[in-house]
Every structure is written in structure tokens, then in C-alpha cells.
Amino acid sequence: MYFFLMQLSISDLLLTTTIVPNMLYIILNKQQVMSFVNCLIQFYFFGVSECSECLHLTVMSYDRYLAICSPLRYSTAMNPVFCLNLVSCSWILSLFVMWMEVITISMLRFCGFNIIGHFFCDLFPLLELSCSNTLMVQVEIILLSIPVLVLPFAFIIATYIFIISSILKISPINDRQKVFSTCSSHLTVVSLFYGTLFSSYVLPTRGQSVNVNKVTALLYTVITPLINPIIYSLRNKEMKAALDKFLSQFIC
């Protein structure tokens, strides 16, 4: 789990370093000029971080499934080589999917008023600037989202159905709560991440103001990566002990 948390932290760091510095520059200077190539580069690394986080959360759900539903074979199944293969496949798939999307978007024709009403180069603001027909691009995006968004989300739901059913079979309530606490942090992060992601890209955005879309984007680009380590730290006894030890140095 700590190995997977490290990968999740790398995804969050990649997301914030891709978005936040440019966002702060826009806030301070009221505007920012960015070349088309730099815009695509920002969109690429933003997409890689989002896709990798989807896949890392899926891997973590499988880890929790084995730990709760099959504890006797957990150590054998989740060996270091298997964990490394899962993480490597997650990163490679994320890099490949976003490379395909960026190549397709770069083939579009952009003309006219090239101003994005957003604080970073997101998907829909980019497509709105194109003078070409974006139907094929949207179809490709839907197809590519299946292995990195739809299937992982369905897999997470399936694993938690088995996890919850296994927890309900535990007779003492205290033991039941103790087992559920081992996956409560992951479930909270999954709910926050997919909730903001689906509200931005899946739910219809017509009728929403530009400011509403910006606030929603701010949630999954800045707020969620900020909250993730806090959620896991509050549920971890070792992190609490380390924090108490660190704060005691200043208090004393």
C-alpha cells in the first residue's frame, strides 16, 4: 500500500506542478500568452497525471480486495514484482493514451480568436478553438477513456461490492469497523476524485457558466491533490506519531 501511495503522490505532484505555477502567473498578471506547442505539452502532462491516478486508484482497490477478501494469499499475490508490473503498466498506458489524444488534437486546424477562457489548457476549451470538425476527436477520446476511466471505475465498484459483502459477514461490530477502516481512506479519495472528474467531463456542461467550470476544474487539479495526503495521514497511526513528534519539537 505504501508503494502505491508513493505512485499516487507522484501523480498528484505531476498534476500540481503542471497546472499551479501557470495558474498563479495568470492570477498575478491577469493574462498569460502560451504557444500552441506549450499548450499541448501542458495538456499532455495534465492528462497523464489524471489517467495514472485513475489506474493507481484501481490498483489500490485490488490491493484492498486481496487484503480483506483473501488475506491468507495476500503476501503471495501482491509480491514486489507483481506490484511493480501493475504500476509500470499504469504509467505506460497513461503515457500512450495521452500521446494518441495529443497527436489527434495537433492535427486539427486552429484559427481566429485563440483565447482560452480557462486557467490551463483543458480538453473542451481546446476543442472549442478549433475550426475543424471535432467529431472524430471526440469519438477517439470516448474510446480511449474506456481503458483508463470507465473500466477502472467499474472495477473499483466491483471490488468494493465484494469488500463490503465480506465485511458484513464479520460478526463482531468492532472487528467489522476495524476492517472497514483499512479501506475507508481509499474510498474517500476515490469518491472525491471520480466525483469531480465525472462532474467535469461526463455530466452535461451546457447551461453552466464559465466560472462554474473553472471552480470544478480547480477542485480536481488543486484541491483534490492537496486533500489526498491529508486523508491518508489522518488514518495512519505512524503518520500521526511522526506529526506529534515533529510538533513537540516546536512546543517544547
Buried (B, 14 or more C-beta within 10 A) or exposed (E): BEBBBEBBBBBBEBBBEBBBEBBEEBEEEEEBEBEEEEBBBBBBBBBBBBBBBBBBBBBBBBBBBBBBBEEEEBEEBBEEEEBEEBBEEBBEBBBBBBEBBBEBBEEBEBEEEEEBEBBBBBBBBBBEBBEEEBEEBEEBBEEBBEBBBEBBBEBBEEBBEEBBEBBEEBEEEEEBEEBBEBBEBBBBBBEBBBEBBEBBBEEEEEEEEEEEBBEBBBBBBBEBBEBBBEBBBEBBEEBEEEEEEEEEEEEE
